Amino acid sequence: MPTTKEIIERFNWLKNQHVAVAIWCEDDVLELAEEEGIRCSRKRAREIIDEIDHKQDATMGISWDTIRDCLHGYIHVKK
């Protein structure tokens, strides 16, 4: 998963263009896990964000539902 610094460098060529950006981070995963009563480590939250980043679909985007699905998938795999 890229860091914020790497993202800034990656998009440097867009210097003066207007863009729409949605940023999701491991804290979002941890927040949702807590709301759902799921134990989730920061390490696993990073893995979930990585998985979402690699599998994201530009048509569907990333939403709370995307994170929830991945988080719940982790529970089923863990058991």
N, C-alpha and C positions, 0 to 999 in steps of 0.2 A: 504494500500500500504506500502510495507516495505521501510524503510529509507536506505540510503547507508550503514550506520553502521550495520543495521540488515542484509543486503545482505552480507557484509564482514563476519559477524559471521556465517551466514547460510552456506557459502561456505568454511569455514575454513578447512574442511576435504580435500579440493583439494589443499592444500598448495603448492605442487611442480608440479602440472600438468598444461599443456598448455590448455587454454580454449579460445573459441571464445565468445565474449560478445558484445551485442548491448544494449546500455542504452538510454532510452527515458525518458524525464522528463516533468514536467509541463511547463517549459519554451518553449519546443518544441511545445506544444499545443498552447500556447499563441502566439508564432511566426507565426504559421500557421493560427490561427484565425485572426491575424492582416493582413496577406497577403490576406486572403479571405474576408476581410471586415466584420468580425463577432465579435461582442462584447462578450468577454469571461472573466470572473473573474478568479483570481488565484484559488479560491475555486472550481469552476467548472472545471478548468484545472486539478486539483488534482483528481476530481471525474472521469474525462475522462481517466486519466492515470490508476486509480484503475480499472475501467471497462475493459480497454484493458488488463491489467495485469491478471485479473480474467478470461477473455474470450479468451485469446490468443490461437492460434492453432500452434503447433510446425511445422506443415507442411507449413503453410502460413507465419508464423512469424509476426513481427510488422514492418510496413513501414509507409511512409508519407500517403499512401492511407488509411491505417488502421485508423490513427489518423483523417484524413479528413472525412472518413465515420462516425466515432463516433461524431465528431464535428458537422457535418451536421445533424446527427440524433438528437443531442441536440437541434438544431434550430427548427426542426419539432415538437419535443415534447413540446418545450417551447411555441409555438404559440397556 
